[in-house]
Amino acid sequence: MNVALRKAGLPYIYLDVRLSAYPNYADLASVWANALEDFLKREAGLRERIANVLKGVAGLIIGLSPVKVEVRFRGLRN
C-alpha cells in the first residue's frame, strides 16, 4: 500500500494503525502525530500551508525546523 501511494505522486497521510492490544487516546494521538510528522517531512512545499491551517487546533503543536508534531490533551503530552 505504501509503495503504491508513493508511486502515485500525490500528497497523502499514511496512518499506521497497528496499536497495542488495548489502545487508548494517547495511542491514537501518537498515530496521528507520527503520520502528520511524516507527511510534513515528505511534502516540503506544503509544510507552511499545512502548519498555518492547523495552528488553530487546540492541543496540536507543529514545529517546522526541525519538523516535529506534538499532541497535548487532558494535560498529557505525546
For each residue, the residues with C-beta under 8 A, 3 or more apart:
1: 4 5 14
2: 5 6 14
3: 6 7
4: 1 7 8
5: 1 2 8 10 12 14
6: 2 3 9
7: 3 4
8: 4 5 12
9: 6
10: 5
11: 39 42 43 46
12: 5 8 39
13: 35 36 38 39
14: 1 2 5 35 38 39
15: 31 32 35
16: 31 34 35
17: 31
18:
19: 23 27 28 31
20: 23 27
21:
22:
23: 19 20 27 28
24: 27 28
25: 28 29 73 74
26: 29 30 76 78
27: 19 20 23 24 30 31
28: 19 23 24 25 31 32
29: 25 26 32 33 71 73 78
30: 26 27 33 34 71 78
31: 15 16 17 19 27 28 34 35
32: 15 28 29 35 36 71
33: 29 30 36 37 69 70 71 78
34: 16 30 31 37 38 69
35: 13 14 15 16 31 32 38 39
36: 13 32 33 39 40 54 62 69
37: 33 34 40 41 67 68 69
38: 13 14 34 35 41 42
39: 11 12 13 14 35 36 42 43 50
40: 36 37 43 46 47 50 51 62 64 67 69
41: 37 38 44 67
42: 11 38 39
43: 11 39 40 46 47 50
44: 41 47
45:
46: 11 40 43 49 50
47: 40 43 44 50 51 64 67
48: 51 52 64
49: 46 52 53
50: 39 40 43 46 47 53 54 62
51: 40 47 48 54 55 62 64
52: 48 49 55
53: 49 50 56
54: 36 50 51 57 60 62
55: 51 52 62
56: 53
57: 54 60
58:
59: 71 72 73
60: 54 57 69 70 71 72
61: 68 69 70 71 72
62: 36 40 50 51 54 55 68 69 70
63: 66 67 68 69 70
64: 40 47 48 51 67
65:
66: 63
67: 37 40 41 47 63 64
68: 37 61 62 63
69: 33 34 36 37 40 60 61 62 63
70: 33 60 61 62 63 77 78
71: 29 30 32 33 59 60 61 77 78
72: 59 60 61 75 76 77 78
73: 25 29 59 76 78
74: 25
75: 72
76: 26 72 73
77: 70 71 72
78: 26 29 30 33 70 71 72 73
